Amino acid sequence: MALYLVTGIAGFIGSALGGALLAQGHEVDGVDDLSTGFMENVPAGAAFFRGDCGESETYARLLPKRPYDAIFHIAGQSSGEVSFDDPLRDLRTNTGSTLHLLRFALETGCRRLVYASSMSVYGEQPDAAVREDAPCRPMSFYGVGKLASEHYLRIYGRYGIASTSLRLFNVYGPGQNMGNMRQGMVSIYMSMLADGVVRVKGRPDRFRDFVYIDDVVRAFLACLDHPESEGRELNIGGSGKVLVGDLLDRLLALSKTPARVEFAGETPGDILGIHADLTLARRCLGYVPRTDLDAGLAAMYAWHTGRSGG
Ligand SMILES: NC(=O)c1ccc[n+]([C@@H]2O[C@H](COP(=O)([O-])OP(=O)(O)OC[C@H]3O[C@@H](n4cnc5c(N)ncnc54)[C@H](O)[C@@H]3O)[C@@H](O)[C@H]2O)c1
């Protein structure tokens, strides 16, 4: 039985990962400042610490009984749009957290860290599946912070902390925060179906790569068994290239109530499109997404309507 730390355990991805680690019989400590997460998401059986990973005092309270076998650093302000509200806060909470955690890992003898990075590190790219060696020119403060974190992880590799940065594409699925209207393309559009109008910021010919939560969790877990993933950045996509207009059609087809789409405005830092080349993730992690978009959307819609009653 191993002991793991999961940051952001009260959020969408962190809670799913924490639950999966517990289901495998491991011990899990979780930390979260509950800025966008919820106590009810914290999986039963995890030891929970409330704290900001970007503040040193959090680490004074986190005293693992033995060195963590790995730290999964999932906590973060997760919206590119929100990063424009206060770039300094974004830097402190997202990138500062990574530096604090790396120092904490070094001091407490943890030698493995897996990081929730993002496709936002790439910025605008040619319309071809993007590889990890593409030049990174992030278009949001959020993406800059994720890229900086990846570099800090690389530097700490020299001090014996093996890390993997998973560049997650658009993650969706049951457990996503359906009330957050500034993060998560699928969750935002799906939550508006019941109102009869899906208001879309940006053009329908934008394109993304949508990856189901279970596939993301499998990718994080696979890092533990695949030393080839150490010291790398790896794309974690799912659907391949899907136009936003196509996503909307699929959602309208799923909806129990009639709905129409309105396009207006745009999101700061938004890009036309991006989708993942998964060759390296397949080679280093054995990662192949298993849930296709229609099955994933149907499962998420069933979960959403089951709890919202509509
Ligand atoms: N959801 C996606 O599509 C996506 C894509 C790429 C990368 N990511 C990254 O994955 C991670 C998790 O995203 P999510 O979708 O689960 O978002 P989320 O908002 O549901 O979860 C983030 C969690 O981290 C907590 N948190 C935020 N800042 C913190 C801090 N400084 N200290 C402690 N806790 C803090 C929040 O309270 C929340 O519980 C984030 O780092 C995000 O940038 C997500």
PDBQT file of the ligand as one rigid body, heavy atoms in Angstrom, charges set to zero:
ROOT
HETATM    1  N1  LIG A 401     -10.565  20.535 -16.681  1.00  0.00    +0.000 N 
HETATM    2  C1  LIG A 401      -9.780  20.667 -17.739  1.00  0.00    +0.000 C 
HETATM    3  O1  LIG A 401     -10.239  20.632 -18.889  1.00  0.00    +0.000 OA
HETATM    4  C2  LIG A 401      -8.289  20.861 -17.576  1.00  0.00    +0.000 A 
HETATM    5  C3  LIG A 401      -7.490  20.905 -18.719  1.00  0.00    +0.000 A 
HETATM    6  C4  LIG A 401      -6.126  21.100 -18.554  1.00  0.00    +0.000 A 
HETATM    7  C5  LIG A 401      -5.571  21.203 -17.294  1.00  0.00    +0.000 A 
HETATM    8  N2  LIG A 401      -6.380  21.160 -16.208  1.00  0.00    +0.000 N 
HETATM    9  C6  LIG A 401      -5.764  21.319 -14.900  1.00  0.00    +0.000 C 
HETATM   10  O2  LIG A 401      -6.194  20.263 -14.054  1.00  0.00    +0.000 OA
HETATM   11  C7  LIG A 401      -6.274  20.736 -12.725  1.00  0.00    +0.000 C 
HETATM   12  C8  LIG A 401      -7.639  20.406 -12.143  1.00  0.00    +0.000 C 
HETATM   13  O3  LIG A 401      -8.648  21.011 -12.919  1.00  0.00    +0.000 OA
HETATM   14  P1  LIG A 401     -10.194  20.744 -12.639  1.00  0.00    +0.000 P 
HETATM   15  O4  LIG A 401     -10.882  20.770 -13.937  1.00  0.00    +0.000 OA
HETATM   16  O5  LIG A 401     -10.337  19.571 -11.738  1.00  0.00    +0.000 OA
HETATM   17  O6  LIG A 401     -10.584  22.081 -11.869  1.00  0.00    +0.000 OA
HETATM   18  P2  LIG A 401     -11.325  22.268 -10.466  1.00  0.00    +0.000 P 
HETATM   19  O7  LIG A 401     -11.511  23.718 -10.302  1.00  0.00    +0.000 OA
HETATM   20  O8  LIG A 401     -12.534  21.385 -10.397  1.00  0.00    +0.000 OA
HETATM   21  O9  LIG A 401     -10.273  21.706  -9.441  1.00  0.00    +0.000 OA
HETATM   22  C9  LIG A 401      -9.183  22.450  -8.981  1.00  0.00    +0.000 C 
HETATM   23  C10 LIG A 401      -9.115  22.258  -7.481  1.00  0.00    +0.000 C 
HETATM   24  O10 LIG A 401      -7.941  22.897  -6.988  1.00  0.00    +0.000 OA
HETATM   25  C11 LIG A 401      -8.298  23.691  -5.852  1.00  0.00    +0.000 C 
HETATM   26  N3  LIG A 401      -7.307  24.773  -5.796  1.00  0.00    +0.000 N 
HETATM   27  C12 LIG A 401      -7.149  25.793  -6.671  1.00  0.00    +0.000 A 
HETATM   28  N4  LIG A 401      -6.098  26.547  -6.320  1.00  0.00    +0.000 NA
HETATM   29  C13 LIG A 401      -5.579  25.985  -5.199  1.00  0.00    +0.000 A 
HETATM   30  C14 LIG A 401      -4.482  26.287  -4.356  1.00  0.00    +0.000 A 
HETATM   31  N5  LIG A 401      -3.683  27.340  -4.615  1.00  0.00    +0.000 N 
HETATM   32  N6  LIG A 401      -4.248  25.504  -3.295  1.00  0.00    +0.000 NA
HETATM   33  C15 LIG A 401      -5.041  24.441  -3.017  1.00  0.00    +0.000 A 
HETATM   34  N7  LIG A 401      -6.094  24.098  -3.773  1.00  0.00    +0.000 NA
HETATM   35  C16 LIG A 401      -6.349  24.852  -4.851  1.00  0.00    +0.000 A 
HETATM   36  C17 LIG A 401      -9.714  24.121  -6.085  1.00  0.00    +0.000 C 
HETATM   37  O11 LIG A 401     -10.413  24.458  -4.907  1.00  0.00    +0.000 OA
HETATM   38  C18 LIG A 401     -10.292  22.888  -6.773  1.00  0.00    +0.000 C 
HETATM   39  O12 LIG A 401     -10.822  21.966  -5.823  1.00  0.00    +0.000 OA
HETATM   40  C19 LIG A 401      -5.969  22.231 -12.747  1.00  0.00    +0.000 C 
HETATM   41  O13 LIG A 401      -4.618  22.441 -12.405  1.00  0.00    +0.000 OA
HETATM   42  C20 LIG A 401      -6.201  22.589 -14.193  1.00  0.00    +0.000 C 
HETATM   43  O14 LIG A 401      -5.423  23.691 -14.592  1.00  0.00    +0.000 OA
HETATM   44  C21 LIG A 401      -7.728  20.988 -16.311  1.00  0.00    +0.000 A 
ENDROOT
TORSDOF 0
